[in-house]
Amino acid sequence: MAQESGYGFTEALISQGTQQKRPALSWGSKIKKKLKTVAPYLGKFRPSVGQCCHQCTPDSLGKKLGQTIPSLGFHNLLSVNETHTRYRGWLVRRVCCVLLVRGCRVYPSPATDRVERVSQSNRVQKALSSPDIAPAGGDTWGSLTHLTPYIPLINTCISPQLLRLVGWVLLKAFGSVFCSVQVNLNHMAPLHRASKQGASLVYVCVPQSIVDYALIPLVLFCHNLRVPYTLCHLQIHNNWFRSVLQRLGVVLLPPDPITEQEAETDNLYSSVMTSLVGELLCEGQVLSVCVSGESWRGGQWLARIRLAVREGVVPDVHLIPVGISYDCVPNTSTTVGLLSTLRCVFSLLCSNRQRSSVRIHFAQPFSLKEMCDTGKCRVDGGRPLQDLLLPTILHNRSDAIFGQRTMSWVLPPRYLPELCQSERDLSIALTLHLTYSTMSCMAVMSTSLVSCLLLHKHRKGVCLSVLCRDVAWLLEEILFRNRDVGFGGSLVGVVYHSLTLLTPHLTLAAHPKDRSDPLIAPHPSLSATLSLSRHSQILTHTFIHEAVGACAVSAMLCEVAGCGGSSRIRGEEIKGDGVRGEIEFDVALCQDELTERALQLTHLLPPGYIPPCQSSHGFALDAVDTLVRCGILVMEEVPSDTPICDFWRKGALTWSASDDHSDCEEGEARSFKLSQPSQCPELLFFLCSLMAGYLRALCWATKGLDLLDTPLPEAVCLGQIHSHLCDTAQRDRGHYESCSEEVARVTVRTLTDLGVLVEDQQRGCVFLGVSPLFQQTDNRQKLHSFISQFLYD
C-alpha cells in the first residue's frame, strides 16, 4: 500500500491526465466477473415513494392504498421514436420528435379580461388607495397608472405554437446534455386522474438548477397534461427574453426590483400577485412553485394559494411534490439573461464529459383543504430556538428543550402583512411539510452514493474493490429505508459510470501490488470537495435519524472519556477517519440522557429534515431506536442472578416466595451499550461524519464572531462569515464542505435563531449584530463547547 499523507497519496501518485485514461483500460474488464448485479429494489417491488402524509392527509392517502396498479415502468423522455406518434415509416423515424410535439395536447389559457379582474379586486383597490400611491386629488386613473409595470405579468399566457416549438428545442437540447430523463409512469396515472377531478393542481419542487423550471413543464407537456404557470423568482432584464418566457406561462419578477425580497415588500406588487394567483386558480390553470426552507423562498406563494382556498376563490387545490434528481447538477448561472442563457446552453452542449441522467418523481396529490381546514395538520405553539437551547447552553438546564422550534423567517412578517398569525403559522408549516415531502421523494443517484462513501467513509482513499463492496452495502441500506434509487444494472457498470462523471473531482493512483485494483480518493481541493458534498447531501436526508443518534452517542462518549468514566479501548488508537485495532466501549448509555442529547441536536437541524407534524421529541426517540435497529446499540442485559424488581427499584426490597409482586415499581429508563461487531465503530463514525460539515461550520462561525464589526447589513454579514469559513478551511487544509454558500447561509440563520446574531430594521434594510450576551467570551465558549460535543472530527 502506498504511503498516505493528507487526503491523497505521496509515492504512488499518478498525474491526473494519465489517471483519467486508466479506468477504461484496467479495472473495468478485470473485476467484472467477480461482481454481482445490483437491482434498484428489495425483493420483487420497488420502494413506494411519494406517498402523502398519513397524519395530515389520511383521506388522500386512502385513495391510493385502495388501488392496485401494476408496475408500468419508466419512460425516457428523450427516447422518442415512431411508436410515440400515430404514424409509421422511415420518414416518420426521422421527424418523430416534430410529430410528437405536434400531437401533444395544449390546453387553452386565455388572458382576455384578466387585467380588469385583477385591477378591480378588493385587495388591489385597497393597495391603490393607500396614501403612498393615491394622488392628492383622489384621481382613480392616476392610481391605475401604478399598475402599468405589472400588466405584462398579469397578461402572462401560454402560446400553443410557441410551446410546441420550445418543447422540440428542449427535447433536442436535453438529448445532447443528458443520456436519459426517466419518469415513473406509475406516478403519471394519478396525475391524469387528479386533473379530471376539477381541482387545480400545484406542483412544488426544491430547486437545484434553472433546468428544473424547464423539466417539469416539458414532462407534463409530453404526457398530455396541462402545462403549469411557473412562478419564477429569477430577475430577467432583457425585454425580448421576458416576452418569450411570459408567453410560455412564466410569471417573472417586475423589471425594477433587484431581488425578490424587494419586490415582496412592495404592498402593490404583493396585492397584485395575490389577486393574480387567485384568478389563475379560478380559471382552472395549473401552477408550479419552487420552495426552499434554507433560503426561505416560495413560502409566500403557498400562502397566496392558501388564501385563495380560504376566501372561497376555488373550493380546493391538490398539491404535488416533485423530486428531481441529477447524476450531475448542471452548472447554471444565477443571473439569467439572453446572453447568459445562450452561454450556459453552449457550454453544456460542448462539454466533453459523459452525459448524465435525470430521474423525476411526482408524489401523490393531496388536498390542501384537507390538510389545513380539518385540523389534522397541527400547528402547535412553538418557541424560538433561543428559548429551547440557551438555558441548556448557558446554564446547563434541560427542562426547556421540550417543545417545537418556530421558523418564522420561512414567511417573514414583511411578506403578506395582512395574514393573521394563525394563518402565517399554517403557511409556514405547509412550506416546511412540502420541503420535507419533496426531499423524501427524490431518488438517490449513483454519483451521490459514491460521493458519500468517498467523502464520509474513505476520505484518505480506498481500493476499487472495497468501494464496490461498500456501494452494494449502502444500496441495500437505502432501499431498506424505502428510498428509491435512480440507477440499476451491474455493479461494475454503476461504479464505473459514477467514477467517470466524478473524474474531475477524484485522484486515481495505481496500487503498488495490484495495478488492476486502483486507489481512489477525493481530490483535496475546494471545488472538488464542494461538488462531492452537494452530491452526497441527499444521503444525509436519507440517514438523518441515524446521523442524529450517532452524534448523540458520540457526545456522550466524549463526556465519559473527558470525565474518566468506565470506557476502555483495546488495541491501537483511532486516527483520523480510520479505526485501527479492536475497540471496546464498556459504558452504559442511559436512554433518557441519550434522547435528550438527540433532542438538542434535532433543534439545530435546518428545515427540510423533519416534517412539522412530527414532534422534535418523537424524532429524537426515533433516532435512538434506529441505532438499535441497525445494530450500533444493544440493550443492556440485566444480570440473571439479580431479581428484576430489586434491580430497577430505587429503594431496598426483600424478595420472598410469598411476596405480592404487584407492588413492584415500574422499571426505570433503559440503558444501552455499543455493540461489539468489528464494523460498529466504523459505521458509527460514518454516520457522525454526515452531520460534521454543518456542525463544523457552526463551530468556526462561533469562533469568528469577535472578528465581525457589527452591526452589518445582512448580505454583508453573510459574506464576511462565508469568507471566514473559507479562510478557516484553507488554514485547516481540508473540510471544505463546511465553507459552501449554502452552509454559510444556514449557519447565519441558526445563529440568528439562537439569539447570537440580532436582527435590526434600519432604513428598510435588515442589519445583523452580535448580541450583548454573546459579546462575552465565556458565553461564546459555552456555545462552542455545546456544538462541538456533537462533532466527530
Secondary structure, 3 states (H helix, E strand, C coil): CCCEECCEECCCECCHHHHCCCCCCCHHHHCHHHCCEECCCECCECCCCCCCCCCCCHHHHHHHHCCCCCCCCEEECCCCCHHHCCCCCHHHHHCHHHHHHHHCCCCCCCCCCHHHHHHCCHHHHHHHCCCCCCCCCCCHHHHHHHHHHHHHHHCCCECHHHHHHHHHHHHHHHHHHEEEEEEEHHHHHHHHHHHCCCCEEEEEECCCCCHHHHHHHHHHHHCCCCCCEEECCCCCCCHHHHHHHHCECEECCCCCCCCHHHHHCCHHHHHHHHHHHHHHHHCCCCEEEECECCCCECHHHHHHHHHHHHCCCCCCEEEEEEEEEECCCCCCCCCCCHHHHHHHHHHHHHCCCCCEEEEEEECCCEEHHHHHHCCCCCCCCCECHHHHHHHHHHHCCCCCCCCCECCHHHCCCCCCCCCCHHHHHHHHHHHHHHHHHHHHCCCECHHHHHHHHHHHCCCCCEEHHHHHHHHHHHHHHHHHCCCCECCCEEHHHHHHHHHHHCHHHEEEECCCCCCCCCEEEECCCHHHHHHHHHHHHHHHHHCHHHHHHHHHHHHHHHHHHHHCCCCCCCCCCEECCEECCCCCCCCCEEHHHHHHHHHHHHHHCCCCCCCCCCCHHHHHHHHHHHHHHCCCEEECCCCCCCCHHHHHCCCCCCCCCCCCHHHCCCCCCCEEEECCCCCHHHHHHHHHHHCHHHHHHHHHHHHHHHHCCCCEEHHHHHHHHHHHHHHHHHHHCCCHHHHCHHHHHHHHHHHHHCCCEEEEEECCEEEEEECHHHHCHHHHHHHHHHHHCCCCC
